[in-house]
Amino acid sequence: MTQSKKPVTQTEADREATEAAAGDFLTFAQEDEDDKKRTRWAVGVAVVLHIIFFVVQIPEAVAKAREATKQKVYVVQQVRFKPPPPKQQQEIPKPKSKKVPIPDPTPDEPEPIRLEDDIEPELDLPDTDIIFGIPDGPPPVEPTGPIRVGGDVAAPKKISAPQPQYTEIARKARITGVVIVEAIIDKTGSVTNVKILKGLPMGLDQAAADAIKKWKFEPATLNGKPVAVIYNLTVNFQLQ
């Protein structure tokens, strides 16, 4: 014989739904309470850690700040130098004069006193003629290379001086002026080592140098002897 199921009424269904909802709410409330407890524990632990950190770090930071704000005071002590004691001048004792008695031919009269300082020493000089004077100096040294004119060095004298030739291009360009050269005039009066100090364009400086090399001079002299000298020469270019 089969047992038939009892039909569920609307009231019982509502009650079961209510109980299920209540169970879910209680579970949610329990979970929420657990979350709050965990949160409170986490906050408490964080606060304790922060308090410990501040307790440890703050005094050290305050001490560093105080040291930084302290002004260092330097005491400068004036150095006083003690002057050296004055030097005492050492007195050099003077030699005492010794009295030397001289036999008196007249004992009735008081005997004179003669000091040793008044006795002139006798010098034994050899019987030779001594001539006093200033000895002659060493002979003048002849220079080994060319020197400048001046002082005891007499300047060379020009004997012949061929004129330079104008270059055609300089003549057409109407170039005029002075060429200055430095040269060596040797002991024979010949011109060597010509060096241009101030030139002119268009080949005039070279024309002047070529002409100067052909010039002849009486050589410069030092104490009457010919010497080589360094001498400056000029060539004037003019168009008529």
C-alpha positions in Angstrom: 0.0 0.0 0.0 1.6 3.3 -1.1 1.8 6.2 1.3 0.8 9.5 -0.4 2.9 12.6 0.2 1.3 15.3 2.3 1.0 18.5 0.3 3.1 21.4 1.5 1.1 24.5 2.4 2.0 28.0 1.6 2.7 28.9 5.2 5.2 26.1 5.7 7.0 27.2 2.5 7.3 30.7 3.8 8.6 29.6 7.1 11.2 27.4 5.5 12.3 30.3 3.3 12.4 32.5 6.3 14.5 30.1 8.3 16.9 29.6 5.3 17.2 33.4 5.0 17.8 33.7 8.7 20.5 31.0 8.5 22.2 32.9 5.7 22.1 36.1 7.6 23.6 34.6 10.7 26.4 33.1 8.6 27.0 36.5 6.9 26.9 38.2 10.3 29.3 35.7 11.8 31.7 36.2 8.8 31.4 40.0 9.1 32.2 39.8 12.8 35.2 37.7 12.1 36.4 40.3 9.5 36.0 43.1 11.9 38.0 41.2 14.5 40.8 40.6 12.1 40.7 44.3 11.0 40.9 45.4 14.6 43.8 43.1 15.2 45.6 44.4 12.1 45.0 48.0 13.1 46.2 47.3 16.7 49.3 45.6 15.5 50.1 48.5 13.0 49.6 51.1 15.8 51.9 49.2 18.1 54.6 48.9 15.4 54.3 52.6 14.7 54.5 53.5 18.4 57.7 51.4 18.7 59.2 53.0 15.6 58.5 56.5 16.8 59.8 55.6 20.3 63.0 54.4 18.8 63.6 56.9 16.0 62.3 60.2 17.5 65.0 60.7 20.2 67.7 60.0 17.7 66.2 62.5 15.2 65.8 65.1 17.9 69.4 64.7 19.0 70.6 65.1 15.4 68.5 68.2 15.0 69.9 69.7 18.2 73.4 69.0 17.1 72.7 70.6 13.7 71.3 73.7 15.3 74.1 74.1 17.8 76.5 76.8 16.7 80.1 75.9 16.9 82.1 78.4 18.8 85.8 78.7 18.0 88.0 80.3 20.6 90.9 82.1 19.0 93.8 82.5 21.3 96.1 85.3 20.6 99.7 84.1 20.2 102.1 86.4 22.0 105.7 86.3 21.1 108.2 86.9 23.7 110.8 89.3 22.4 114.4 88.0 22.5 116.5 89.3 25.3 118.8 92.2 24.3 122.2 91.1 23.3 124.8 92.1 25.7 127.7 93.7 24.1 130.8 91.9 25.0 133.4 94.2 26.3 136.8 93.5 24.8 139.4 94.2 27.4 142.1 96.6 26.3 145.6 95.4 26.6 147.3 96.9 29.5 150.3 99.0 28.9 153.4 97.8 30.6 155.8 100.3 31.9 159.4 99.7 31.0 162.0 101.6 33.1 164.8 103.2 31.2 168.2 103.7 32.9 168.5 107.3 33.9 171.9 108.8 33.4 170.9 111.5 35.9 169.6 109.7 39.0 168.9 113.0 40.7 166.1 113.8 38.2 162.8 111.9 38.1 163.0 108.9 35.7 160.7 109.1 32.6 158.2 106.4 31.9 158.0 104.9 28.4 155.1 102.7 27.2 155.5 99.7 25.0 152.9 101.1 22.6 155.2 104.0 21.8 158.0 101.6 20.6 158.1 101.3 16.8 159.0 97.9 15.6 161.9 97.6 13.3 161.2 96.1 9.9 163.9 94.2 8.0 163.3 95.0 4.3 165.3 93.3 1.6 167.6 95.5 -0.5 165.5 95.2 -3.6 163.8 97.9 -5.7 160.0 97.4 -5.4 157.8 99.2 -8.0 154.2 99.6 -7.2 151.6 100.1 -9.9 148.6 98.6 -11.7 149.4 95.6 -13.9 148.4 95.7 -17.5 145.2 93.9 -18.3 144.9 90.9 -20.5 145.0 91.5 -24.3 141.6 92.0 -25.9 139.9 88.8 -27.1 139.0 88.8 -30.7 135.4 87.8 -31.3 134.8 84.5 -33.0 131.6 85.5 -34.8 129.9 88.6 -36.3 129.1 91.3 -33.8 127.0 94.5 -33.8 128.5 97.9 -34.7 128.9 100.1 -31.6 131.3 101.1 -28.9 134.9 100.2 -29.9 133.6 98.6 -33.2 134.0 101.0 -36.1 131.3 100.8 -38.8 132.3 99.5 -42.3 132.6 102.0 -45.2 130.9 101.6 -48.6 133.3 101.3 -51.5 131.0 100.3 -54.4 127.2 99.8 -54.5 125.7 98.7 -57.8 122.1 99.8 -58.1 119.3 97.2 -58.3 117.3 96.8 -61.5 113.6 97.5 -61.5 111.4 94.6 -62.5 109.2 95.3 -65.5 106.0 94.5 -63.6 106.9 96.8 -60.7 107.8 99.6 -63.2 104.4 99.3 -64.9 102.7 99.3 -61.5 104.7 102.4 -60.4 105.9 100.7 -57.2 108.3 102.8 -55.1 109.7 102.5 -51.6 112.5 101.3 -49.4 113.8 97.7 -48.9 115.7 97.1 -45.6 117.9 94.0 -45.3 120.2 92.6 -42.6 123.5 91.2 -43.7 126.9 90.2 -42.5 129.9 92.1 -43.8 132.9 89.9 -43.3 136.6 90.7 -42.6 137.2 91.2 -46.4 134.3 93.6 -46.8 132.1 91.2 -48.7 128.3 91.0 -48.0 126.9 87.6 -47.1 123.8 86.1 -45.3 121.4 88.7 -46.7 118.0 88.7 -44.8 115.1 90.9 -45.9 113.6 92.8 -43.0 111.2 95.1 -45.0 110.4 94.3 -48.6 108.4 95.5 -51.6 106.1 93.5 -53.8 106.5 92.4 -57.4 110.1 91.1 -57.0 111.7 94.4 -55.8 112.9 92.9 -52.5 114.7 90.1 -54.4 116.2 92.6 -56.8 117.5 94.6 -53.8 119.0 91.5 -52.2 120.8 90.4 -55.4 122.3 93.9 -55.8 123.5 94.1 -52.1 125.4 90.9 -52.5 127.6 92.7 -55.0 128.4 95.6 -52.8 131.9 96.0 -51.4 133.0 97.7 -48.1 136.0 98.5 -46.1 135.6 96.0 -43.2 134.6 97.1 -39.7 137.5 97.3 -37.2 137.9 96.5 -33.5 141.1 97.9 -32.0 142.4 98.4 -35.4 141.7 94.9 -36.6 139.1 93.9 -39.2 136.1 92.0 -37.8 132.9 90.6 -39.2 129.8 92.6 -38.3 126.0 92.4 -38.6 124.8 95.5 -40.5 121.5 96.8 -41.8 121.4 98.1 -45.4 118.7 100.0 -47.3 117.8 100.2 -51.0 115.6 103.1 -52.2 113.4 102.4 -55.3 112.3 105.6 -57.0 110.9 106.2 -60.5 111.9 109.2 -62.4 
